[in-house]
Amino acid sequence: MKKEKTVIFLEGKRLYLRPVDLSDLEEFQRFANDPDVRQYLLNVLPISKMHEENWIKKTMERNPNDVTFAVVLKKDNKLLGCMSLGDIDYINGFATTGSMLGAKEEWNKGYAQEAKMLILEYAFLTLNLRKVCSAAFYENKGSIKHNLKCGYKIEGTLKRHYYRDGKYHDQVLLSVFKRDWLRLKKQN
């Protein structure tokens, strides 16, 4: 049997980013429905295979304003989750990142930070954007922490913005400018 070659769009030290594919369907569906993973995602409804397949097909369409990558470990090609660069505004030079790392056994190993640095490199050095934004639930300390390590600064807080588990939660708004990210990249 012929072995398939790995598709790599962006490559880091321990992981790579590639286009999302229909072969990711079952893993993404499992991630999106896992209570630990979805606690900080915006979806509150169960995700069916059909819904996830439609989402994957939509991300596979060539859209210059939204790019979603599968985040994969290099050592064993294990799918960790996905990271996106969305709402790309080429005139004003900004976009928004989003991420979902669903392989819980791989949490707290720095993979989110590595993937975020790769997508920021793409945003700043390939797409020539000047600013990238992100947002996280106030309680999602891991997301806020890895964004700060990637050069983001907190710009503000939307008070009682999202409803989860019987109460409203704040949303932290963050952003990083190209010049600040370039300084951080040079230091590392």
C-alpha positions in Angstrom: 0.0 0.0 0.0 1.3 3.4 -0.9 2.0 5.7 2.0 0.4 9.2 1.8 2.8 12.1 1.9 2.2 14.6 4.7 0.8 18.0 3.7 2.6 20.9 5.5 1.7 24.5 5.1 3.6 26.0 8.1 6.2 24.2 10.1 7.5 24.7 13.6 9.9 22.8 15.8 7.4 20.3 17.2 4.3 20.7 15.1 3.0 21.8 11.7 -0.1 23.5 10.4 -1.9 22.1 7.4 -5.2 22.5 5.7 -8.2 21.0 7.5 -9.4 17.8 5.8 -12.4 15.6 5.9 -10.2 12.9 7.5 -10.2 15.1 10.6 -14.0 14.8 10.9 -14.2 12.3 13.8 -11.5 13.9 15.9 -12.9 17.4 15.5 -16.4 16.2 16.4 -15.0 14.5 19.5 -13.1 17.6 20.5 -16.0 19.9 19.9 -18.3 17.8 22.1 -15.9 17.2 24.9 -17.1 19.2 28.0 -13.5 20.1 29.0 -12.7 21.5 25.5 -16.0 23.2 24.7 -16.3 25.0 28.1 -14.5 28.0 26.5 -15.9 27.7 23.0 -18.9 29.5 21.8 -20.9 26.4 20.7 -23.4 25.3 23.3 -25.3 22.7 21.2 -24.2 19.2 20.4 -22.1 18.9 17.3 -23.3 16.1 14.9 -21.1 14.5 12.3 -23.1 16.3 9.6 -22.6 19.7 11.3 -18.9 19.1 11.7 -18.6 17.8 8.1 -20.3 21.0 6.9 -18.0 23.1 9.0 -14.9 21.3 7.6 -16.2 21.6 4.0 -16.7 25.4 4.6 -13.2 25.8 5.9 -11.8 23.8 2.9 -13.3 26.4 0.5 -10.8 29.0 -0.5 -11.7 32.1 1.4 -9.1 34.9 1.5 -10.7 36.3 4.6 -10.8 33.2 6.8 -8.0 30.6 7.0 -8.2 27.5 9.3 -5.4 25.1 9.9 -5.2 21.7 11.5 -2.5 21.7 14.2 -0.5 18.4 14.0 2.4 17.0 16.0 5.4 16.3 13.8 6.6 13.2 15.6 3.5 11.1 15.0 1.2 13.2 12.9 -1.3 13.4 15.8 -4.1 15.9 15.3 -4.1 18.3 18.2 -6.9 20.7 17.1 -7.2 23.7 14.9 -6.2 27.4 14.7 -7.7 30.0 12.5 -7.0 33.5 11.2 -10.4 35.0 10.5 -12.1 38.2 9.6 -9.0 39.3 7.7 -9.2 42.9 6.7 -6.5 43.6 4.1 -7.3 47.4 3.9 -7.0 48.1 7.6 -4.4 45.3 8.2 -5.9 43.2 10.9 -7.4 39.8 11.7 -8.6 37.7 14.6 -7.2 34.4 15.7 -9.2 31.5 17.2 -8.1 28.1 18.4 -9.3 24.8 19.7 -6.8 22.3 21.0 -8.8 19.3 21.8 -6.2 16.6 22.5 -6.3 17.1 26.3 -3.4 14.8 27.0 -1.2 17.3 25.1 -2.4 20.4 27.0 0.2 22.4 29.0 3.1 21.5 26.7 3.5 24.8 24.9 1.8 23.6 21.6 -0.8 26.4 21.6 2.0 29.0 21.9 4.0 27.3 19.1 1.0 27.1 16.8 0.0 30.7 17.6 3.6 31.9 16.8 3.4 30.1 13.4 0.1 31.7 12.5 1.3 35.1 13.6 4.4 34.7 11.4 2.0 33.9 8.5 -0.2 36.9 9.3 2.6 39.4 9.7 5.3 38.2 7.2 3.2 36.7 4.5 -0.1 38.6 4.6 1.5 41.8 5.8 -1.1 42.5 8.5 -0.2 45.0 11.2 -2.4 43.8 14.1 -3.9 40.5 15.1 -6.7 40.3 17.8 -7.9 37.5 20.0 -10.4 37.0 22.8 -10.9 34.6 25.6 -13.2 33.9 28.5 -11.7 35.5 31.6 -11.5 32.0 33.3 -9.6 30.6 30.3 -6.2 31.4 31.9 -4.3 29.0 29.6 -5.5 30.9 26.5 -4.7 34.3 28.0 -1.3 33.1 29.1 -0.2 31.7 25.7 -1.4 34.8 24.0 0.6 37.0 26.3 3.7 34.8 25.7 3.1 35.4 22.0 3.3 39.2 22.5 -0.4 40.0 22.9 -1.4 42.7 25.3 -4.8 43.0 27.0 -6.8 45.8 25.4 -10.0 45.5 27.5 -12.7 43.4 29.0 -16.3 42.9 27.9 -18.1 42.5 31.2 -20.6 39.6 31.6 -20.4 39.0 27.9 -21.1 35.2 27.7 -23.5 33.0 29.5 -22.3 29.6 30.7 -23.1 27.3 33.6 -25.9 29.5 35.0 -23.9 32.8 35.0 -22.4 35.5 32.8 -18.6 35.5 32.2 -16.3 38.3 31.1 -14.4 38.2 27.8 -10.8 39.4 27.7 -9.8 41.2 24.5 -6.2 41.0 23.4 -4.1 42.1 20.4 -0.6 42.1 19.1 1.0 44.5 16.7 3.5 43.4 14.1 6.3 45.6 15.4 5.9 44.1 19.0 5.7 40.6 17.6 8.9 41.2 15.5 10.8 42.4 18.6 9.6 39.3 20.6 10.6 36.9 17.7 14.0 38.6 17.5 14.6 38.0 21.2 13.7 34.3 20.9 
